[in-house]
């Protein structure tokens, strides 16, 4: 017997609304679609927040490769030009981080981190320029004793552009603090609260002249591909063995990146439990379908249908449930992920129409975000699709094991 009838029969069984299993089949399709869509949306939002955090840290804070030179500004210059010639290196930025106390209009001192960078830092580092938004003023570090503050830090200190701030600074090698006044020339925002609330930038010249310290010069190396940090770090160590301690971004940020990875893994596992429920629904659906069609199975066996073809009919029924549900879930998940902020805006509009004023899904009073970031990773999308199809097919395969016993029982009854 030709097997072209197998897919036809499986489709007819699935489409049949007169059978008692028809409603259960629709419910199973809905379960697959809901599970896939939920997992895609959750992963897209988590990826958006995590990638924003990771990119802010890597582009502005820690760099792709850090070289702790052990030298200060007073020492001889570190070979930056030679480092720029290493394959894979995009830029090399010398920096110094100084922790100090600052006061603005409000008398309470704020603990801040001042990073000294070259005056043309943003011109040389396109990645940092892309993550940093100058909201007021300019990023002009050539101004004598000029400083650029995070927008949240400026608000906490009560200062604006052109206002002075006073630093309680301990000069290098000294024991008594002294006050140094700097002038605010700009305010920046990165979207990462730790930077916007606690960081300020000055030029290397201002740091050497007004904020002398014993803090070491760190060379921040940016790569064309940050995942080549291991190879580039090995090249730097081989070509410049005396340059200092070379630290990759995976090592320097191991704590926070490890926490983000564990958080994402646990969330996927918890939401993935939906698929276990879906698998159970498909399994019970097919078992019931096989039971209700015992006589039909026996007739097909009497007409010469081999047992393998009969199992294939119900296997394809379960697979069709998985395919239809997965396609619908992927489409819905992508649609929601790409329009999350629009959906929240519509919900807020509905709330205002209903008379609930001032309701916001993510109020800036509680959340430091302008919108919900969303990012789809193609490999994760493929993995979700394959897992969904695999679970539906696996549950179907388990359920079809009873086809042979049911067909044999009906044949014995007929005899």
Buried (B, 14 or more C-beta within 10 A) or exposed (E): EEEEBBBEBBBEBBEEEEBEBBEBBBBBBBBBBBBBBBBBBBBBBBBBBBBBBBBBBBBBBBBBBBBBBEBBBEEEEBBBEEBEEBEBBBBBBBBBBBEBBBBBEEEEBBEBBBBBBBBEBBEBBEBBBEBBEBBBBEBEBEBEBBBBBBBBBBBBBBBBBEBBBBBEBBBBEEEEEEEBEBBBBBBBBBBBBBBBBBBBBBBBBBBBBBBBBEBBBBBBBBBEEBEBBEBBBEBBBEEBEEBBEBBBBBEBBEEEBEEBEEEBEEBBEEBBEBBEEBBEBBBBBBBBBBEEBBEBBBBBBEEEBEBEBBBBBBBBBBBBBBBBBBBBBBBBBBEBBEEBBEEBBEEBEEBEEEEEEEEBBBEEEEEBBEEBBBBBEEEBBEBBBEBBBEBBBBBBBBBBEBBBEBBBEBBEEEE
